[in-house]
Amino acid sequence: MDRKRVGKCYFIYKHEVLPPVKSYLESNEYREANYGDELLYRVANSNLDRFIDFVGRDTFVKSLREFRNAKEKVEKACLRVGKCDTKGTFIPLPQRSKCYYADYGCGYECADAIFDDGYIGAKV
C-alpha cells in the first residue's frame, strides 16, 4: 500500500497496444526472453485440463456455472466498497464496508450473509 496516496483515488485506463509494442510482443526476441513463462503457462493449462478431465467435464462445467451464478448474486446484492467509489471519490473509513485487510475482501459480511457457511447455496 502506498502511504503517499492515502485519501486519493486514481483511475486506471485501458489503452490500445501500440503497433511497435504489438510488433515486439509478436517477435522471436520476446518469445525467447519469455520462454520460461510460456512453458510454465502451458504446463499449468495442461495440468488444469487433466484435472478437469479427472473430475469430469460435466461436473466441472456445472460447478463453474454455480460459481458464476453465486458471484453474480453477490455482485448484485453487495455493494463492493473499497477506498473509492465508482466515480473516483474517496470514501472515509467509517463509511466503508468492512474489509479483511486494507481494501481487500471488502463487503465480505454481505457475501457471508447470502450463503450458508460459505458454501454455494444461496439464501437469496
Buried (B, 14 or more C-beta within 10 A) or exposed (E): EEEEEEEEBEEEEEEEEEEEEEEEEEEEEBEEEEEEEEEEEEEEEEEEEEEBEEEEEEEBEEEEEEEEEBEEBBEEBBEBBBBBBEEEEEBEEEEBBEBEEEBEEBBBEBBEEBBEEEEEEBEE
